[in-house]
Amino acid sequence: MPHIQTPSTASRYEGDVPDGLIEHIRSHVEEFGLPVDASGARLTVRYADSEVALQAGRASLDVTITAGTEISLHKTRESVIYLLDHVFPQASASMAWSGVDTGRRHPPNFHFASVSGVRRVSANFMRIEMDCDAIAALSSGGMHFSLLLPPKGHAPVWPALNAMGRTTWPDGDDALHRAAYTFVDLDEAAGRFTFDLFEHDGGRTTQWARAVKPGAVVGIAGPGGGDFPQGDRLFMAGDETAIPAIRRILAASPDTRQGTVFIETGDPADRCDLPRPASIDVHWTERGTEPDLLTRIKETTLPADETFVWVAAEQSLVRAARDHFRKSGVARTSCYFSAYWTR
Ligand SMILES: Cc1cc2nc3c(=O)[nH]c(=O)nc-3n(C[C@H](O)[C@H](O)[C@H](O)COP(=O)(O)OP(=O)(O)OC[C@H]3O[C@@H](n4cnc5c(N)ncnc54)[C@H](O)[C@@H]3O)c2cc1C
């Protein structure tokens, strides 16, 4: 049988390591609800599809990452680099990583996609269909992607992978506009995916979608940004931008799952069918009418047994909901709070 190698990467820093570094890192990763095992100067952090082991000495720090795919390996390495930039910048700036494919121009989670169609699906939503060679890689490891639009009138400069394993993003006049979207459907056989875009005033992506012609090529980065929640019981709340994610999560839920969902839209004409288990209730609310979405969230009493709490909407609402549920004692490993947009 052929030996299948698990993608891995490692890095070693040699130099003074501050006391309490492992504890400091642990407090940050626990904030994100990631499961950790700590024993003395060793810390193991488990992501959905990867694992990070950190071992600190007085004069060295070793980091090893293993992952299910090259994409999750790259994304986990970027998270670790980002964290070390924050907690131990003098180390992260000089840490080289094994296994970085220097022959690769773009990071593993960067892909090209070309528009094959745009159609209206409701009063304020457009469905965009994209051809992409990387559908297999996009099908697991997150429900979302970032659409990367070059500045108008400029030849695109796409993200690159440097020898230190970091993604370098074009900046200044070449900076890309990045907006996250949720896959509606991924068709591996056809090499095609779709996403639903909520049109709103001032949106660069809205303007792009209204004008784009079939064949236009853009960059995308993904998959990422949160996966299907686990658990027998769900509480979900969101606005228009969360509808595609809520729809996918409900459609993929086992028949036995129970729960409650609140969705707020500005226009009732954007309400849509949400195929789901019989024991999940969906309540649509209209923005500007009372009780508003936050009041509905706060009025909900979660059953004593474990419920996964999922909230995605405008940043201030998500923060208020997160504070509310944290005070109610919801475990960090049983929730997803994500600011899908900011005012
Ligand atoms: C993980 C994730 C998944 C997402 N999935 C989807 C999805 O499937 N479909 C979808 O439509 N959106 C989705 N979003 C939200 C989307 O990324 C943001 O709304 C994003 O700002 C849109 O970019 P833009 O180029 O249209 O506007 P931007 O250029 O980012 O913003 C321009 C202006 O529009 C305002 N704005 C941004 N979003 C909204 C809004 N929803 N309502 C009113 N004003 C707004 C901003 O405050 C700003 O003033 C998702 C976000 C995340 C993080």
The ligand as an SDF file (V2000), in Angstrom:
LIG
                    3D

 53 58  0  0  0  0  0  0  0  0999 V2000
  -17.9200   34.3520    6.8150 C   0  0  0  0  0  0  0  0  0  0  0  0
  -18.7840   35.3600    6.0650 C   0  0  0  0  0  0  0  0  0  0  0  0
  -19.7230   34.9260    5.1460 C   0  0  0  0  0  0  0  0  0  0  0  0
  -20.5240   35.8450    4.4560 C   0  0  0  0  0  0  0  0  0  0  0  0
  -21.4320   35.3860    3.5370 N   0  0  0  0  0  0  0  0  0  0  0  0
  -22.1590   36.2750    2.8120 C   0  0  0  0  0  0  0  0  0  0  0  0
  -23.0450   35.8240    1.7800 C   0  0  0  0  0  0  0  0  0  0  0  0
  -23.1340   34.6280    1.4840 O   0  0  0  0  0  0  0  0  0  0  0  0
  -23.7670   36.7600    1.0980 N   0  0  0  0  0  0  0  0  0  0  0  0
  -23.6550   38.1040    1.3730 C   0  0  0  0  0  0  0  0  0  0  0  0
  -24.3340   38.9090    0.7120 O   0  0  0  0  0  0  0  0  0  0  0  0
  -22.8170   38.5570    2.3340 N   0  0  0  0  0  0  0  0  0  0  0  0
  -22.0570   37.6750    3.0450 C   0  0  0  0  0  0  0  0  0  0  0  0
  -21.1840   38.1300    3.9960 N   0  0  0  0  0  0  0  0  0  0  0  0
  -21.1260   39.5800    4.2670 C   0  0  0  0  0  0  0  0  0  0  0  0
  -20.2700   40.3550    3.2690 C   0  0  0  0  0  0  0  0  0  0  0  0
  -18.9500   39.8400    3.2480 O   0  0  0  0  0  0  0  0  0  0  0  0
  -20.2180   41.8430    3.7030 C   0  0  0  0  0  0  0  0  0  0  0  0
  -21.5020   42.3910    3.6560 O   0  0  0  0  0  0  0  0  0  0  0  0
  -19.2410   42.6500    2.8700 C   0  0  0  0  0  0  0  0  0  0  0  0
  -19.0000   43.8720    3.5060 O   0  0  0  0  0  0  0  0  0  0  0  0
  -19.7700   42.9350    1.4720 C   0  0  0  0  0  0  0  0  0  0  0  0
  -18.7690   43.6240    0.7770 O   0  0  0  0  0  0  0  0  0  0  0  0
  -19.0890   44.8160   -0.2150 P   0  0  0  0  0  0  0  0  0  0  0  0
  -17.9650   44.8660   -1.1640 O   0  0  0  0  0  0  0  0  0  0  0  0
  -20.4630   44.6120   -0.7830 O   0  0  0  0  0  0  0  0  0  0  0  0
  -19.1860   46.0850    0.7040 O   0  0  0  0  0  0  0  0  0  0  0  0
  -17.9910   46.8740    1.3930 P   0  0  0  0  0  0  0  0  0  0  0  0
  -17.1790   47.5470    0.3430 O   0  0  0  0  0  0  0  0  0  0  0  0
  -17.3110   45.9560    2.3490 O   0  0  0  0  0  0  0  0  0  0  0  0
  -18.7410   47.9790    2.2200 O   0  0  0  0  0  0  0  0  0  0  0  0
  -19.2690   49.1430    1.6040 C   0  0  0  0  0  0  0  0  0  0  0  0
  -20.3190   49.7420    2.5140 C   0  0  0  0  0  0  0  0  0  0  0  0
  -21.3990   48.8380    2.6080 O   0  0  0  0  0  0  0  0  0  0  0  0
  -21.7540   48.6270    3.9710 C   0  0  0  0  0  0  0  0  0  0  0  0
  -22.2480   47.2460    4.0960 N   0  0  0  0  0  0  0  0  0  0  0  0
  -21.5420   46.0860    4.0230 C   0  0  0  0  0  0  0  0  0  0  0  0
  -22.3680   45.0190    4.1680 N   0  0  0  0  0  0  0  0  0  0  0  0
  -23.6180   45.5320    4.3330 C   0  0  0  0  0  0  0  0  0  0  0  0
  -24.8870   44.9410    4.5310 C   0  0  0  0  0  0  0  0  0  0  0  0
  -25.0680   43.6060    4.5870 N   0  0  0  0  0  0  0  0  0  0  0  0
  -25.9670   45.7670    4.6650 N   0  0  0  0  0  0  0  0  0  0  0  0
  -25.8320   47.1210    4.6050 C   0  0  0  0  0  0  0  0  0  0  0  0
  -24.6390   47.7370    4.4110 N   0  0  0  0  0  0  0  0  0  0  0  0
  -23.5490   46.9510    4.2820 C   0  0  0  0  0  0  0  0  0  0  0  0
  -20.4810   48.8890    4.7570 C   0  0  0  0  0  0  0  0  0  0  0  0
  -20.7690   49.3360    6.0560 O   0  0  0  0  0  0  0  0  0  0  0  0
  -19.8240   49.9890    3.9430 C   0  0  0  0  0  0  0  0  0  0  0  0
  -20.3080   51.2460    4.3540 O   0  0  0  0  0  0  0  0  0  0  0  0
  -20.3820   37.2290    4.6990 C   0  0  0  0  0  0  0  0  0  0  0  0
  -19.4140   37.6660    5.6180 C   0  0  0  0  0  0  0  0  0  0  0  0
  -18.6280   36.7450    6.2940 C   0  0  0  0  0  0  0  0  0  0  0  0
  -17.5840   37.2460    7.2670 C   0  0  0  0  0  0  0  0  0  0  0  0
  1  2  1  0
  2  3  1  0
  2 52  2  0
  3  4  2  0
  4  5  1  0
  4 50  1  0
  5  6  2  0
  6  7  1  0
  6 13  1  0
  7  8  2  0
  7  9  1  0
  9 10  1  0
 10 11  2  0
 10 12  1  0
 12 13  2  0
 13 14  1  0
 14 15  1  0
 14 50  1  0
 15 16  1  0
 16 17  1  0
 16 18  1  0
 18 19  1  0
 18 20  1  0
 20 21  1  0
 20 22  1  0
 22 23  1  0
 23 24  1  0
 24 25  2  0
 24 26  1  0
 24 27  1  0
 27 28  1  0
 28 29  2  0
 28 30  1  0
 28 31  1  0
 31 32  1  0
 32 33  1  0
 33 34  1  0
 33 48  1  0
 34 35  1  0
 35 36  1  0
 35 46  1  0
 36 37  1  0
 36 45  1  0
 37 38  2  0
 38 39  1  0
 39 40  1  0
 39 45  2  0
 40 41  1  0
 40 42  2  0
 42 43  1  0
 43 44  2  0
 44 45  1  0
 46 47  1  0
 46 48  1  0
 48 49  1  0
 50 51  2  0
 51 52  1  0
 52 53  1  0
M  END
$$$$
